[in-house]
Amino acid sequence: MASAIRPRPVQLFSSPCLAATSATRTFTSFARSSPVATTAAAKSASPSVAPLRSRLRSLALQWTARASRRASSTSSTGTVTPISHPIIGKWFLFSSSLVFGIVVVGGITRLTESGLSITEWNLIRGMAWPSTKEAWDEEFNKYQQSPEYKLLNHNITIDEFKNIFYWEWFHRNLGRTIGMVFLLPAIFFTFTRPSAARVANALGSSTANPLVASRWMSPGVTKAAWACCVLVGFQGALGWYMVKSGLENDIMELNHATPRVSQYRLAAHLGSAFVIYVISLWNGFEVLRTWSNVVKNNGVNADRVAMSKVSADVLAKCRSVAKGSHWVAGLVFLTALSGAFVAGLDAGLVYNTWPMMGDRFVPPAQELFRSIHKTSINGNAVMDPIDLTEKVTLKSLFENQRWKNIFENPVTVQTDHRLLAYTTFAGITTLWLKARRLPLPRPVHIAAHGVLGVALAQVTLGITTLLYFVPIELAAAHQGGSLALLTSALWLMHKIKHAVPK
Ligand code: HEM
């Protein structure tokens, strides 16, 4: 019996999105290791077997027979393309929702000026909430050595200190939790295989070969999961590197210095959180979509089928919208990074007017590119006074590191953020207008409306945050809004990718 149904290796899917994550595994090896095959061979079922087991057994027999039929009718190249189990997609989406949460909590931590309240980094010991008076005194004593206490908070009471301590402690513990939420399942899903019963259950009545679902994760998704684990570890280290920059005492030497973390490190920390979010969210979308195409719809992608009827020139326009969606996501990412510089330099506290900055749309070059007197290690350049008679040329930007204004002058940083935000918004509107006129599938149109709606909300939030001098609620919502916008841009990218053939 076993030899009669032994199939030859079979190429099952040739979709480009699957090809990217292709791996080789022959059905024969699956049959050898899978309980499905052994079940098929074991014909003498005990009368005491429970109804569920016999149902699973009959399902297993059906798969084996189906796979065998396919194998005998396919010209084989010896490879199959495994896909990831949908539970992986859900895990990625859940993890990305936690990353979204920590970005907002991180924003609140910064806005409540809590980020420098814990002056040490201890992975294990730092998890505990100080519970005794002695423990609190110790933490408070350490805080009293920091420049933030000396320059800004020397009147703080222990109760007020507990308040700011809470946000930083919560932020760090949420980071630890996210680390575990990525790492523990990654270990489990890499080193175990789903049981035949689970594969049977997941495939249901699909005609897909069970071999494609014989692993939890496809090789490409395994790499993405481990990349997230490594990046979360790196993110923790980067977070501490950022906090350390706010504890350096050299800031005390600057006139009118404000103790805060380096805006460069803040931007790197925020950017790295966005990268983790993007990898996790994208893989979540892709895993669920691939599963749905291959298993639920038995290899039929309805959106692609609809698109196959359009003419070549319309298809070319659709492809250009698909390309545009990549640009839009990139622009959102860049605008968000520039926002981190605004936040890091408290640049939302200058020019609190809109659309004008003072009486101009953009401040004069002499104000945007002031000559730099001295740079500090913490990214706070000391600038010469503004000289409106001075001529600022392109060449002069490279003298005395004047270009550093782009990252260290609050006026320039805010101007950059505004201009990037307008560009992003213009890009999104153009894409929406283009998509509207094309016969793209409905889910793509819905996604395009979604991006435009979220962009409008985000720009409005940015403007109100500025006009009201950066209140915590608005600024935190604006920070969350940037991730919501990135989410909608990725959703559009994902929808178009699966609708428009390359
Ligand atoms: C595509 C649109 C936009 C995106 C994606 C975006 C993104 C961001 C991000 C990620 C931050 C950093 C938040 C933080 O680290 O706490 C930020 C800060 C800020 N943005 Fe935007 N922004 C956009 C549009 C605007 C606009 C149009 C304005 C005003 C004209 C604006 C004003 C601000 C201000 C004032 C801050 C500093 C808030 C703070 O100190 O927490 N943004 N933005």
Boltz pocket constraint, residues with backbone or C-beta under 6 A from the ligand:
constraints:
  - pocket:
      binder: B
      contacts: [[A, 107], [A, 110], [A, 111], [A, 270], [A, 332], [A, 335], [A, 336], [A, 337], [A, 338], [A, 339], [A, 340], [A, 341], [A, 342], [A, 343], [A, 344], [A, 346], [A, 347], [A, 348], [A, 354], [A, 417], [A, 418], [A, 420], [A, 421], [A, 422], [A, 424], [A, 425], [A, 455], [A, 458], [A, 459], [A, 460], [A, 461], [A, 462], [A, 463], [A, 465], [A, 466], [A, 470], [A, 475], [A, 476], [A, 478], [A, 479], [A, 481], [A, 482], [A, 485]]
      max_distance: 6.0
